[in-house]
Amino acid sequence: MSHVFPRHTRNLPPVAVSGEGCYLTDASGKQYLDASGGAAVSCLGHGDHEVIDAIKAQLDSLAYAHTGFLTSEPAETLADLLIEHAPGDLDRVYLVSGGSEAVEAALKLARQYYVERGEPERGRIIARKQSYHGNTIGALSAGGNEWRRAQFAPLLLDISHINPCYEYRLMHDGETPEEYGLRAANLLEEELLRVGPETVMAFIAEPVVGATSGALTAAPGYFKRIREICDQYGVLLILDEVMCGMGRTGALFACTQEGVNPDILCIAKGLGGGYQPIGAMLCTAQIYQAIQDGTGFFQHGHTYLGHPTAAAAGVAVVSAVLGRDLLSNVQRQGDKLRSALNAAFGQHPNVGDIRGRGLFMGVEMVADRSTKAPFDPTLGIAAKIKKHAFENGLICYPMSGTIDGRTGDHVLLAPPFIITDAQIDELVEKLGKSIMQALG
């Protein structure tokens, strides 16, 4: 009998024993194509010997040192590497153990920034519906995933949520994407004026929304208008790239593809590629300077901040993404994946939208393509697709509640950056078979 507390007590998973490239193998010898990289984590695939050797070498010299006393060479190297390639005025890196910790640190830093500046009235956050920012209380409060939030509602912070930028569902007939992007962005200004802009410290959003909405990209000009509004009202822009960053969309930082620079940026998942648990919060020199000129102490912290072994893995993973020209490969293979999905499902009566960027793609399922009507939630379409896909040797990331937390289904795809043409064909073939089985 296992003493592990699983994610679901009625769905005990097989034991994974090995991984190589884009595949995982369980204890029975069954092989799975990892078409979602776990949860958009395994960017380099499994068994990358350069990363493994870097971790082993770090363990031989120093496994751990607490940042209350010491920094470490890999932490310093990783911070330098990230800032060298970071957009705008991002200048400091706060290394944590994962995405939720990165978001939690971002929210706390935003608050302390305004306290240090003598604006303690700024304590409010605005976020978006159908977003996901993590599972700690602060991050869950910022997120707009209603299913995840519901039972914890009494514990959550009071955070405003505006509509997402969701062309497929919310763009009006006769409206251009640019017009819609402007209208969607202006919802932020409306909410600021409603609650009082002098009370707001930050707006947080994912440049490409991940698990909750299925690789949902913003309309043209959306984030540029968001940046303008934040600047106009003195509000910090926090961008959550935990899932979409570190090369997943074809750029090391997804926000650069939107032409905007954040004040605070959160990364994780692809930062360590699954080889070590690691995340990071990046902030501008201006924010850091406010702390430095004030108390000098960021009132936050975790035991494994700047963990040397995790940082060494981060250095190896980011160096591999850049040094092997994998960003170009993401763009190239992403185009092929999109084309293959369109060829297989572009006219499918139960596929409403195929969207995403790079190797971060979403397929939204519908009961009726012509009306965009979603499936009845009681049918559990996403769960059925996931079950059949797994049986067919495909790991993908179907989710329900795409539209409003209750209705809508999608499949998220985020394969390793090294996926081959043949593996793209395998992915699409197995996904098609799984969708057919799920729909009966």
C-alpha positions, 0 to 999 in steps of 0.5 A: 500500500502506498503512503503517498497522498495522491492528487486524486484518491480514486485515480492512482497513477502508474509509477514512472521509472524513466524518461528519454527525450519526449517520452516517459516510461512507466513500471509496466514498460508502457511509453507515453509521448509527453505532449504537455511537458508535464505542465509545460515544464519539460522544455528540454525533454527528459534525460538531458545529460548536460543538465544532469551533469551540471546538477551532479557537479554542483552537488559535488561542491555545494548542495545548499546554503541558506541565503540568510547567511550566504549567496552562491556562485550558481545563484549569481550566475543565473541572475546575471544570465536572466537579466542579460536577456530580460526586457526593459529595466528588469534588474534584480532576480529573487530565486524561489522554488516554483511558480506560486512562490514567485507570484506570492513574492511579486504581490508582497514586493508590490505592496512593500514598494508602495509602503516604502514610498509612503503610499500605504493606501495602495494595497489593491490588486486587479487581475483577470477572470479565467487566469491562473497564478498559483495555489498559495492563498495570495496567488489563488486570490489573484487567479481567476480559476473559479473551480480552484477558488470556490471551496477556499473563498472564505480564505481569499483576498479581496481582488478585482477580476476583469474579463480576459482578452478572449477573442473567440468568445468576447469579440463582437461581430464587426469588431476588428481584433485591434478594436477588441484588444483596445476595448478589452484593455480599457476594462482595466481603466474602468475598474481602476476608476471604480475602486479608486486608482489611488488604492491600487498597487498592481495589475497581474496577467499572463501574456499567454494564458495557460491551463485555465483558458488553454493557450489564450493569446491577447488581441493585437495592442492589448498589452500595450494599452494595458501598459499605458493605463498602468503608467497613467495611474501609477500602477505596477504591471506584474506579468506571470510567465510561469507557464508561457515563459522561458522559450515556450512561445518562441521567445525567452520572455513572452512579453517581448512578443507583445512589445511591453516591459513589466515592472515585475515578472514571474517565471518557473516551470521551463526555468528548471525544465523539471530537473530541479524545482525552481522559480524566480521573480524579476523586478526593475531597478526602480523597485529594488531601489525603493527597498534599498533606500527605505528599510533595505529589507524585503519582508519575505522569504523561504528556506530554499531561496536561491538553492545552489543545486536548483540554480545550477540546473537553471543555468544549464537549462537556460544556457541550453535553450539559448546555446542550442538555438532552441527558440528558433526550433520552438518557432519552427516546430510550433508552426508545424504543430499549428499546421498539423492541428489545423489540418486534423481539426480545423473543420472538426464539428466539435473543435471551435478554436485552435490557438496559441503561440510557439509550442504552446497550443490550445484546442477548444472543444465545442458541442456545436461549431457553428454556434460555439455552444459548449458541451454540457459540463456533466459530460466531462469531455476534458476528463474523458479526453485526458483518460483516453489519451493516457490509455493511448500513450499520450500525455496532454493537458485537457481542462474544463471550465474554459469559459467561465469556470464551469462550462467549456473544455480545451486541450493544452499542448506544450511538448518539449522544445526538441519535438520532431516532425514524426512526434508531431504527427504521433501527437496529432494522431493520438489526440485525434483518436482520443477525441473521437473516443471521448465523444463516443 
